[in-house]
Amino acid sequence: MEFESLQGDPQFRSWLEQFIEDRVRDELNRDMDRRARDAFSLVSVRPDDQLANSMARILGKPLVPVE
């Protein structure tokens, strides 16, 4: 089957659009997961740790106190 004959086929165009949308959606989901993992991390630090405070300040992330 030649590609030129498929270009006018509405079923083929619909399938192709769905295929592309699925691929883009999968890649966006992977990117969101990757960003979420990069944005959140739990690291145990000593109270009043100057290095941890500096890193949090530079990254613009708050340190969350743990009881």
PyMOL Python script that loads the backbone (N, CA, C, O; Angstrom):
from pymol import cmd

cmd.read_pdbstr("""\
ATOM      1  N   MET A   1       0.851  -1.179   0.000  1.00  0.00           N
ATOM      2  CA  MET A   1       0.000   0.000   0.000  1.00  0.00           C
ATOM      3  C   MET A   1       0.896   1.241   0.000  1.00  0.00           C
ATOM      4  O   MET A   1       1.791   1.369   0.835  1.00  0.00           O
ATOM      5  N   GLU A   2       0.651   2.128  -0.922  1.00  0.00           N
ATOM      6  CA  GLU A   2       1.467   3.326  -1.036  1.00  0.00           C
ATOM      7  C   GLU A   2       0.984   4.397  -0.068  1.00  0.00           C
ATOM      8  O   GLU A   2      -0.208   4.510   0.222  1.00  0.00           O
ATOM      9  N   PHE A   3       1.935   5.173   0.420  1.00  0.00           N
ATOM     10  CA  PHE A   3       1.613   6.225   1.382  1.00  0.00           C
ATOM     11  C   PHE A   3       0.706   7.284   0.768  1.00  0.00           C
ATOM     12  O   PHE A   3      -0.179   7.807   1.445  1.00  0.00           O
ATOM     13  N   GLU A   4       0.916   7.604  -0.503  1.00  0.00           N
ATOM     14  CA  GLU A   4       0.104   8.637  -1.153  1.00  0.00           C
ATOM     15  C   GLU A   4      -1.374   8.257  -1.157  1.00  0.00           C
ATOM     16  O   GLU A   4      -2.240   9.124  -1.035  1.00  0.00           O
ATOM     17  N   SER A   5      -1.661   6.972  -1.297  1.00  0.00           N
ATOM     18  CA  SER A   5      -3.064   6.552  -1.321  1.00  0.00           C
ATOM     19  C   SER A   5      -3.697   6.637   0.067  1.00  0.00           C
ATOM     20  O   SER A   5      -4.920   6.724   0.182  1.00  0.00           O
ATOM     21  N   LEU A   6      -2.881   6.614   1.120  1.00  0.00           N
ATOM     22  CA  LEU A   6      -3.407   6.693   2.481  1.00  0.00           C
ATOM     23  C   LEU A   6      -3.661   8.127   2.939  1.00  0.00           C
ATOM     24  O   LEU A   6      -4.426   8.346   3.878  1.00  0.00           O
ATOM     25  N   GLN A   7      -3.036   9.095   2.294  1.00  0.00           N
ATOM     26  CA  GLN A   7      -3.152  10.478   2.751  1.00  0.00           C
ATOM     27  C   GLN A   7      -4.586  10.983   2.743  1.00  0.00           C
ATOM     28  O   GLN A   7      -4.957  11.783   3.602  1.00  0.00           O
ATOM     29  N   GLY A   8      -5.385  10.546   1.812  1.00  0.00           N
ATOM     30  CA  GLY A   8      -6.771  11.001   1.744  1.00  0.00           C
ATOM     31  C   GLY A   8      -7.734  10.118   2.524  1.00  0.00           C
ATOM     32  O   GLY A   8      -8.928  10.412   2.592  1.00  0.00           O
ATOM     33  N   ASP A   9      -7.232   9.048   3.109  1.00  0.00           N
ATOM     34  CA  ASP A   9      -8.087   8.103   3.840  1.00  0.00           C
ATOM     35  C   ASP A   9      -8.394   8.654   5.228  1.00  0.00           C
ATOM     36  O   ASP A   9      -7.478   8.820   6.034  1.00  0.00           O
ATOM     37  N   PRO A  10      -9.677   8.945   5.532  1.00  0.00           N
ATOM     38  CA  PRO A  10     -10.018   9.521   6.838  1.00  0.00           C
ATOM     39  C   PRO A  10      -9.687   8.591   8.007  1.00  0.00           C
ATOM     40  O   PRO A  10      -9.302   9.065   9.077  1.00  0.00           O
ATOM     41  N   GLN A  11      -9.830   7.281   7.820  1.00  0.00           N
ATOM     42  CA  GLN A  11      -9.500   6.351   8.901  1.00  0.00           C
ATOM     43  C   GLN A  11      -8.007   6.378   9.209  1.00  0.00           C
ATOM     44  O   GLN A  11      -7.604   6.355  10.372  1.00  0.00           O
ATOM     45  N   PHE A  12      -7.198   6.427   8.166  1.00  0.00           N
ATOM     46  CA  PHE A  12      -5.752   6.486   8.371  1.00  0.00           C
ATOM     47  C   PHE A  12      -5.361   7.781   9.064  1.00  0.00           C
ATOM     48  O   PHE A  12      -4.541   7.771   9.982  1.00  0.00           O
ATOM     49  N   ARG A  13      -5.936   8.890   8.634  1.00  0.00           N
ATOM     50  CA  ARG A  13      -5.621  10.180   9.259  1.00  0.00           C
ATOM     51  C   ARG A  13      -6.034  10.180  10.726  1.00  0.00           C
ATOM     52  O   ARG A  13      -5.307  10.691  11.578  1.00  0.00           O
ATOM     53  N   SER A  14      -7.200   9.610  11.021  1.00  0.00           N
ATOM     54  CA  SER A  14      -7.667   9.534  12.402  1.00  0.00           C
ATOM     55  C   SER A  14      -6.727   8.667  13.236  1.00  0.00           C
ATOM     56  O   SER A  14      -6.374   9.028  14.359  1.00  0.00           O
ATOM     57  N   TRP A  15      -6.326   7.526  12.687  1.00  0.00           N
ATOM     58  CA  TRP A  15      -5.398   6.637  13.391  1.00  0.00           C
ATOM     59  C   TRP A  15      -4.066   7.338  13.631  1.00  0.00           C
ATOM     60  O   TRP A  15      -3.503   7.253  14.722  1.00  0.00           O
ATOM     61  N   LEU A  16      -3.564   8.029  12.611  1.00  0.00           N
ATOM     62  CA  LEU A  16      -2.282   8.722  12.721  1.00  0.00           C
ATOM     63  C   LEU A  16      -2.347   9.835  13.765  1.00  0.00           C
ATOM     64  O   LEU A  16      -1.418   9.989  14.559  1.00  0.00           O
ATOM     65  N   GLU A  17      -3.420  10.602  13.775  1.00  0.00           N
ATOM     66  CA  GLU A  17      -3.586  11.658  14.779  1.00  0.00           C
ATOM     67  C   GLU A  17      -3.622  11.074  16.182  1.00  0.00           C
ATOM     68  O   GLU A  17      -2.995  11.612  17.095  1.00  0.00           O
ATOM     69  N   GLN A  18      -4.352   9.976  16.362  1.00  0.00           N
ATOM     70  CA  GLN A  18      -4.435   9.328  17.674  1.00  0.00           C
ATOM     71  C   GLN A  18      -3.074   8.783  18.094  1.00  0.00           C
ATOM     72  O   GLN A  18      -2.691   8.895  19.259  1.00  0.00           O
ATOM     73  N   PHE A  19      -2.349   8.198  17.158  1.00  0.00           N
ATOM     74  CA  PHE A  19      -1.015   7.662  17.434  1.00  0.00           C
ATOM     75  C   PHE A  19      -0.081   8.773  17.909  1.00  0.00           C
ATOM     76  O   PHE A  19       0.642   8.603  18.891  1.00  0.00           O
ATOM     77  N   ILE A  20      -0.096   9.900  17.216  1.00  0.00           N
ATOM     78  CA  ILE A  20       0.763  11.030  17.588  1.00  0.00           C
ATOM     79  C   ILE A  20       0.348  11.591  18.938  1.00  0.00           C
ATOM     80  O   ILE A  20       1.206  11.879  19.772  1.00  0.00           O
ATOM     81  N   GLU A  21      -0.950  11.751  19.170  1.00  0.00           N
ATOM     82  CA  GLU A  21      -1.429  12.259  20.461  1.00  0.00           C
ATOM     83  C   GLU A  21      -1.008  11.346  21.605  1.00  0.00           C
ATOM     84  O   GLU A  21      -0.604  11.824  22.665  1.00  0.00           O
ATOM     85  N   ASP A  22      -1.098  10.035  21.397  1.00  0.00           N
ATOM     86  CA  ASP A  22      -0.686   9.085  22.437  1.00  0.00           C
ATOM     87  C   ASP A  22       0.803   9.199  22.731  1.00  0.00           C
ATOM     88  O   ASP A  22       1.211   9.183  23.892  1.00  0.00           O
ATOM     89  N   ARG A  23       1.610   9.314  21.690  1.00  0.00           N
ATOM     90  CA  ARG A  23       3.059   9.442  21.879  1.00  0.00           C
ATOM     91  C   ARG A  23       3.410  10.731  22.613  1.00  0.00           C
ATOM     92  O   ARG A  23       4.249  10.724  23.514  1.00  0.00           O
ATOM     93  N   VAL A  24       2.779  11.826  22.236  1.00  0.00           N
ATOM     94  CA  VAL A  24       3.036  13.112  22.890  1.00  0.00           C
ATOM     95  C   VAL A  24       2.586  13.052  24.345  1.00  0.00           C
ATOM     96  O   VAL A  24       3.298  13.530  25.229  1.00  0.00           O
ATOM     97  N   ARG A  25       1.419  12.475  24.608  1.00  0.00           N
ATOM     98  CA  ARG A  25       0.913  12.352  25.977  1.00  0.00           C
ATOM     99  C   ARG A  25       1.866  11.512  26.832  1.00  0.00           C
ATOM    100  O   ARG A  25       2.147  11.868  27.977  1.00  0.00           O
ATOM    101  N   ASP A  26       2.361  10.404  26.283  1.00  0.00           N
ATOM    102  CA  ASP A  26       3.307   9.562  27.021  1.00  0.00           C
ATOM    103  C   ASP A  26       4.579  10.326  27.359  1.00  0.00           C
ATOM    104  O   ASP A  26       5.086  10.237  28.477  1.00  0.00           O
ATOM    105  N   GLU A  27       5.090  11.071  26.396  1.00  0.00           N
ATOM    106  CA  GLU A  27       6.328  11.832  26.636  1.00  0.00           C
ATOM    107  C   GLU A  27       6.096  12.939  27.661  1.00  0.00           C
ATOM    108  O   GLU A  27       6.956  13.182  28.508  1.00  0.00           O
ATOM    109  N   LEU A  28       4.951  13.611  27.597  1.00  0.00           N
ATOM    110  CA  LEU A  28       4.639  14.647  28.583  1.00  0.00           C
ATOM    111  C   LEU A  28       4.509  14.058  29.980  1.00  0.00           C
ATOM    112  O   LEU A  28       4.966  14.661  30.952  1.00  0.00           O
ATOM    113  N   ASN A  29       3.890  12.882  30.091  1.00  0.00           N
ATOM    114  CA  ASN A  29       3.782  12.223  31.394  1.00  0.00           C
ATOM    115  C   ASN A  29       5.151  11.851  31.942  1.00  0.00           C
ATOM    116  O   ASN A  29       5.414  12.036  33.130  1.00  0.00           O
ATOM    117  N   ARG A  30       6.028  11.326  31.085  1.00  0.00           N
ATOM    118  CA  ARG A  30       7.392  11.004  31.531  1.00  0.00           C
ATOM    119  C   ARG A  30       8.122  12.263  31.977  1.00  0.00           C
ATOM    120  O   ARG A  30       8.838  12.245  32.978  1.00  0.00           O
ATOM    121  N   ASP A  31       7.945  13.356  31.242  1.00  0.00           N
ATOM    122  CA  ASP A  31       8.602  14.609  31.602  1.00  0.00           C
ATOM    123  C   ASP A  31       8.068  15.140  32.932  1.00  0.00           C
ATOM    124  O   ASP A  31       8.842  15.622  33.759  1.00  0.00           O
ATOM    125  N   MET A  32       6.745  15.056  33.146  1.00  0.00           N
ATOM    126  CA  MET A  32       6.173  15.517  34.417  1.00  0.00           C
ATOM    127  C   MET A  32       6.674  14.673  35.579  1.00  0.00           C
ATOM    128  O   MET A  32       6.970  15.207  36.648  1.00  0.00           O
ATOM    129  N   ASP A  33       6.773  13.366  35.384  1.00  0.00           N
ATOM    130  CA  ASP A  33       7.300  12.494  36.437  1.00  0.00           C
ATOM    131  C   ASP A  33       8.750  12.842  36.757  1.00  0.00           C
ATOM    132  O   ASP A  33       9.144  12.900  37.922  1.00  0.00           O
ATOM    133  N   ARG A  34       9.529  13.070  35.718  1.00  0.00           N
ATOM    134  CA  ARG A  34      10.943  13.426  35.895  1.00  0.00           C
ATOM    135  C   ARG A  34      11.071  14.754  36.645  1.00  0.00           C
ATOM    136  O   ARG A  34      11.899  14.887  37.546  1.00  0.00           O
ATOM    137  N   ARG A  35      10.256  15.723  36.272  1.00  0.00           N
ATOM    138  CA  ARG A  35      10.297  17.022  36.955  1.00  0.00           C
ATOM    139  C   ARG A  35       9.861  16.904  38.411  1.00  0.00           C
ATOM    140  O   ARG A  35      10.425  17.564  39.283  1.00  0.00           O
ATOM    141  N   ALA A  36       8.861  16.069  38.679  1.00  0.00           N
ATOM    142  CA  ALA A  36       8.395  15.885  40.055  1.00  0.00           C
ATOM    143  C   ALA A  36       9.489  15.258  40.904  1.00  0.00           C
ATOM    144  O   ALA A  36       9.700  15.665  42.047  1.00  0.00           O
ATOM    145  N   ARG A  37      10.184  14.275  40.355  1.00  0.00           N
ATOM    146  CA  ARG A  37      11.279  13.656  41.112  1.00  0.00           C
ATOM    147  C   ARG A  37      12.401  14.650  41.365  1.00  0.00           C
ATOM    148  O   ARG A  37      13.010  14.641  42.435  1.00  0.00           O
ATOM    149  N   ASP A  38      12.679  15.506  40.388  1.00  0.00           N
ATOM    150  CA  ASP A  38      13.743  16.500  40.556  1.00  0.00           C
ATOM    151  C   ASP A  38      13.345  17.601  41.525  1.00  0.00           C
ATOM    152  O   ASP A  38      14.205  18.172  42.196  1.00  0.00           O
ATOM    153  N   ALA A  39      12.063  17.905  41.607  1.00  0.00           N
ATOM    154  CA  ALA A  39      11.605  19.031  42.419  1.00  0.00           C
ATOM    155  C   ALA A  39      11.469  18.679  43.896  1.00  0.00           C
ATOM    156  O   ALA A  39      11.601  19.549  44.757  1.00  0.00           O
ATOM    157  N   PHE A  40      11.210  17.422  44.188  1.00  0.00           N
ATOM    158  CA  PHE A  40      10.974  17.029  45.573  1.00  0.00           C
ATOM    159  C   PHE A  40      11.984  15.977  45.995  1.00  0.00           C
ATOM    160  O   PHE A  40      12.184  14.972  45.314  1.00  0.00           O
ATOM    161  N   SER A  41      12.602  16.225  47.108  1.00  0.00           N
ATOM    162  CA  SER A  41      13.481  15.206  47.674  1.00  0.00           C
ATOM    163  C   SER A  41      13.460  15.337  49.180  1.00  0.00           C
ATOM    164  O   SER A  41      13.350  16.435  49.725  1.00  0.00           O
ATOM    165  N   LEU A  42      13.565  14.217  49.831  1.00  0.00           N
ATOM    166  CA  LEU A  42      13.602  14.195  51.284  1.00  0.00           C
ATOM    167  C   LEU A  42      15.017  13.841  51.712  1.00  0.00           C
ATOM    168  O   LEU A  42      15.533  12.773  51.383  1.00  0.00           O
ATOM    169  N   VAL A  43      15.625  14.740  52.439  1.00  0.00           N
ATOM    170  CA  VAL A  43      16.968  14.521  52.945  1.00  0.00           C
ATOM    171  C   VAL A  43      16.953  14.887  54.414  1.00  0.00           C
ATOM    172  O   VAL A  43      16.530  15.979  54.793  1.00  0.00           O
ATOM    173  N   SER A  44      17.411  13.976  55.221  1.00  0.00           N
ATOM    174  CA  SER A  44      17.453  14.232  56.655  1.00  0.00           C
ATOM    175  C   SER A  44      18.697  15.062  56.970  1.00  0.00           C
ATOM    176  O   SER A  44      19.807  14.704  56.578  1.00  0.00           O
ATOM    177  N   VAL A  45      18.501  16.166  57.677  1.00  0.00           N
ATOM    178  CA  VAL A  45      19.634  17.020  58.070  1.00  0.00           C
ATOM    179  C   VAL A  45      19.530  17.331  59.561  1.00  0.00           C
ATOM    180  O   VAL A  45      18.470  17.208  60.175  1.00  0.00           O
ATOM    181  N   ARG A  46      20.656  17.731  60.111  1.00  0.00           N
ATOM    182  CA  ARG A  46      20.673  18.123  61.522  1.00  0.00           C
ATOM    183  C   ARG A  46      19.937  19.452  61.688  1.00  0.00           C
ATOM    184  O   ARG A  46      19.886  20.252  60.754  1.00  0.00           O
ATOM    185  N   PRO A  47      19.374  19.688  62.857  1.00  0.00           N
ATOM    186  CA  PRO A  47      18.746  20.993  63.111  1.00  0.00           C
ATOM    187  C   PRO A  47      19.792  22.105  62.978  1.00  0.00           C
ATOM    188  O   PRO A  47      20.936  21.947  63.405  1.00  0.00           O
ATOM    189  N   ASP A  48      19.395  23.205  62.395  1.00  0.00           N
ATOM    190  CA  ASP A  48      20.268  24.374  62.197  1.00  0.00           C
ATOM    191  C   ASP A  48      21.526  24.038  61.407  1.00  0.00           C
ATOM    192  O   ASP A  48      22.596  24.577  61.691  1.00  0.00           O
ATOM    193  N   ASP A  49      21.411  23.163  60.430  1.00  0.00           N
ATOM    194  CA  ASP A  49      22.538  22.818  59.558  1.00  0.00           C
ATOM    195  C   ASP A  49      22.728  23.958  58.561  1.00  0.00           C
ATOM    196  O   ASP A  49      21.852  24.213  57.734  1.00  0.00           O
ATOM    197  N   GLN A  50      23.857  24.635  58.635  1.00  0.00           N
ATOM    198  CA  GLN A  50      24.091  25.811  57.794  1.00  0.00           C
ATOM    199  C   GLN A  50      24.151  25.444  56.314  1.00  0.00           C
ATOM    200  O   GLN A  50      23.651  26.187  55.470  1.00  0.00           O
ATOM    201  N   LEU A  51      24.759  24.308  55.998  1.00  0.00           N
ATOM    202  CA  LEU A  51      24.840  23.893  54.597  1.00  0.00           C
ATOM    203  C   LEU A  51      23.440  23.622  54.034  1.00  0.00           C
ATOM    204  O   LEU A  51      23.114  24.058  52.930  1.00  0.00           O
ATOM    205  N   ALA A  52      22.625  22.907  54.795  1.00  0.00           N
ATOM    206  CA  ALA A  52      21.261  22.616  54.344  1.00  0.00           C
ATOM    207  C   ALA A  52      20.457  23.904  54.195  1.00  0.00           C
ATOM    208  O   ALA A  52      19.705  24.058  53.233  1.00  0.00           O
ATOM    209  N   ASN A  53      20.610  24.818  55.132  1.00  0.00           N
ATOM    210  CA  ASN A  53      19.904  26.100  55.044  1.00  0.00           C
ATOM    211  C   ASN A  53      20.340  26.881  53.813  1.00  0.00           C
ATOM    212  O   ASN A  53      19.508  27.474  53.127  1.00  0.00           O
ATOM    213  N   SER A  54      21.637  26.886  53.527  1.00  0.00           N
ATOM    214  CA  SER A  54      22.144  27.599  52.346  1.00  0.00           C
ATOM    215  C   SER A  54      21.612  26.977  51.062  1.00  0.00           C
ATOM    216  O   SER A  54      21.178  27.685  50.153  1.00  0.00           O
ATOM    217  N   MET A  55      21.648  25.651  50.994  1.00  0.00           N
ATOM    218  CA  MET A  55      21.160  24.974  49.786  1.00  0.00           C
ATOM    219  C   MET A  55      19.674  25.241  49.576  1.00  0.00           C
ATOM    220  O   MET A  55      19.238  25.499  48.454  1.00  0.00           O
ATOM    221  N   ALA A  56      18.905  25.180  50.645  1.00  0.00           N
ATOM    222  CA  ALA A  56      17.469  25.432  50.531  1.00  0.00           C
ATOM    223  C   ALA A  56      17.204  26.865  50.084  1.00  0.00           C
ATOM    224  O   ALA A  56      16.316  27.112  49.268  1.00  0.00           O
ATOM    225  N   ARG A  57      17.969  27.800  50.615  1.00  0.00           N
ATOM    226  CA  ARG A  57      17.791  29.205  50.244  1.00  0.00           C
ATOM    227  C   ARG A  57      18.143  29.408  48.773  1.00  0.00           C
ATOM    228  O   ARG A  57      17.414  30.090  48.052  1.00  0.00           O
ATOM    229  N   ILE A  58      19.249  28.824  48.322  1.00  0.00           N
ATOM    230  CA  ILE A  58      19.673  28.977  46.924  1.00  0.00           C
ATOM    231  C   ILE A  58      18.651  28.351  45.971  1.00  0.00           C
ATOM    232  O   ILE A  58      18.350  28.913  44.918  1.00  0.00           O
ATOM    233  N   LEU A  59      18.124  27.189  46.347  1.00  0.00           N
ATOM    234  CA  LEU A  59      17.149  26.506  45.497  1.00  0.00           C
ATOM    235  C   LEU A  59      15.745  27.072  45.628  1.00  0.00           C
ATOM    236  O   LEU A  59      14.858  26.739  44.843  1.00  0.00           O
ATOM    237  N   GLY A  60      15.546  27.936  46.631  1.00  0.00           N
ATOM    238  CA  GLY A  60      14.227  28.520  46.834  1.00  0.00           C
ATOM    239  C   GLY A  60      13.226  27.531  47.396  1.00  0.00           C
ATOM    240  O   GLY A  60      12.021  27.667  47.185  1.00  0.00           O
ATOM    241  N   LYS A  61      13.727  26.535  48.114  1.00  0.00           N
ATOM    242  CA  LYS A  61      12.867  25.509  48.704  1.00  0.00           C
ATOM    243  C   LYS A  61      12.958  25.601  50.218  1.00  0.00           C
ATOM    244  O   LYS A  61      14.045  25.799  50.759  1.00  0.00           O
ATOM    245  N   PRO A  62      11.840  25.461  50.906  1.00  0.00           N
ATOM    246  CA  PRO A  62      11.885  25.508  52.367  1.00  0.00           C
ATOM    247  C   PRO A  62      12.320  24.166  52.952  1.00  0.00           C
ATOM    248  O   PRO A  62      12.074  23.106  52.374  1.00  0.00           O
ATOM    249  N   LEU A  63      12.968  24.239  54.104  1.00  0.00           N
ATOM    250  CA  LEU A  63      13.239  23.026  54.864  1.00  0.00           C
ATOM    251  C   LEU A  63      12.016  22.753  55.725  1.00  0.00           C
ATOM    252  O   LEU A  63      11.468  23.664  56.345  1.00  0.00           O
ATOM    253  N   VAL A  64      11.601  21.521  55.760  1.00  0.00           N
ATOM    254  CA  VAL A  64      10.412  21.149  56.519  1.00  0.00           C
ATOM    255  C   VAL A  64      10.859  20.502  57.822  1.00  0.00           C
ATOM    256  O   VAL A  64      11.522  19.465  57.805  1.00  0.00           O
ATOM    257  N   PRO A  65      10.499  21.108  58.950  1.00  0.00           N
ATOM    258  CA  PRO A  65      10.906  20.508  60.225  1.00  0.00           C
ATOM    259  C   PRO A  65      10.170  19.191  60.477  1.00  0.00           C
ATOM    260  O   PRO A  65       8.985  19.050  60.174  1.00  0.00           O
ATOM    261  N   VAL A  66      10.897  18.245  61.033  1.00  0.00           N
ATOM    262  CA  VAL A  66      10.327  16.944  61.361  1.00  0.00           C
ATOM    263  C   VAL A  66      10.372  16.780  62.862  1.00  0.00           C
ATOM    264  O   VAL A  66      11.375  17.085  63.506  1.00  0.00           O
ATOM    265  N   GLU A  67       9.289  16.304  63.404  1.00  0.00           N
ATOM    266  CA  GLU A  67       9.231  16.137  64.858  1.00  0.00           C
ATOM    267  C   GLU A  67       9.845  14.829  65.275  1.00  0.00           C
ATOM    268  O   GLU A  67       9.884  14.517  66.465  1.00  0.00           O
TER     269      GLU A  67
END
""", "prot")
cmd.dss("prot")
cmd.show_as("cartoon", "prot")
cmd.util.cbc("prot")
cmd.orient("prot")
